[in-house]
Amino acid sequence: MLNQTTIKTIRNANIDELNTLIALVRDRQRSIQLEVGRNFNVGDLVSFNDKRGARITGNITKINRKSIKVDTGGYIWNVSPSLLTAA
């Protein structure tokens, strides 16, 4: 959770400061995805929730920089590593 000082700083920031902040947040998100992605290997059984909330389970077939391909037996999904859990 953000503290009050951080919230105040964001509210008072000009456009250049906000753009810098947004770039920093995106960089951090990418680094978190890379860290999470390193925990998986091709062949691992994983699961995730689809857009409707249904639990999908499948095997990892390929690990890309930003996404992981999961084969569910009839369909191959491109999934963000942060959405996957070991099944």
C-alpha positions in Angstrom: 0.0 0.0 0.0 1.2 3.5 -0.8 2.0 5.8 2.1 0.6 9.3 2.2 3.9 11.0 1.2 4.0 8.9 -2.0 0.4 9.7 -2.8 0.9 13.4 -2.2 4.1 13.4 -4.4 2.1 11.7 -7.2 -0.8 14.2 -7.0 1.6 17.1 -7.1 3.8 15.8 -9.9 4.0 17.6 -13.3 3.7 15.7 -16.5 7.4 15.0 -16.9 7.7 13.6 -13.4 4.6 11.4 -14.0 6.1 10.1 -17.3 9.3 9.2 -15.4 7.3 7.5 -12.7 5.3 5.5 -15.3 8.5 4.4 -17.0 9.9 3.3 -13.6 6.8 1.3 -12.9 6.9 -0.4 -16.3 10.5 -1.3 -15.8 9.7 -2.8 -12.4 6.8 -4.8 -13.8 9.1 -6.2 -16.5 11.7 -7.2 -14.0 9.1 -8.9 -11.8 7.8 -10.9 -14.8 11.3 -12.0 -15.7 11.9 -13.1 -12.1 8.7 -15.1 -12.0 9.3 -16.6 -15.4 12.7 -18.0 -14.2 10.8 -20.2 -11.8 9.2 -22.2 -14.6 10.7 -24.7 -17.1 9.5 -26.3 -20.3 7.4 -29.3 -19.4 6.2 -28.0 -16.1 2.5 -28.5 -15.3 0.9 -25.1 -14.5 -2.5 -23.6 -14.1 -4.1 -20.1 -14.5 -7.5 -18.6 -14.7 -8.9 -17.5 -18.1 -10.9 -14.3 -18.6 -14.1 -15.9 -17.4 -12.5 -17.2 -14.2 -12.3 -20.9 -15.3 -9.2 -22.7 -14.1 -7.0 -23.9 -17.0 -4.2 -26.5 -16.5 -1.6 -27.4 -19.1 2.1 -27.9 -19.8 4.7 -25.2 -20.6 5.9 -25.7 -24.2 8.0 -22.5 -24.6 9.2 -19.6 -22.4 9.5 -16.2 -24.1 10.8 -13.0 -22.6 7.3 -11.6 -21.7 5.0 -14.7 -21.9 4.9 -18.4 -21.5 3.2 -20.8 -24.0 0.9 -23.3 -22.2 -0.5 -26.3 -24.1 -3.8 -27.4 -22.6 -4.2 -30.4 -24.9 -6.4 -28.6 -27.5 -5.2 -25.0 -27.4 -2.0 -23.2 -26.8 -2.3 -20.1 -24.6 0.2 -17.2 -24.3 0.2 -16.4 -20.6 2.0 -13.8 -18.5 4.3 -15.5 -16.0 2.7 -13.6 -13.1 -0.6 -15.4 -13.8 0.8 -18.9 -13.6 1.0 -21.2 -10.7 2.5 -24.6 -10.4 -0.2 -27.3 -10.7 
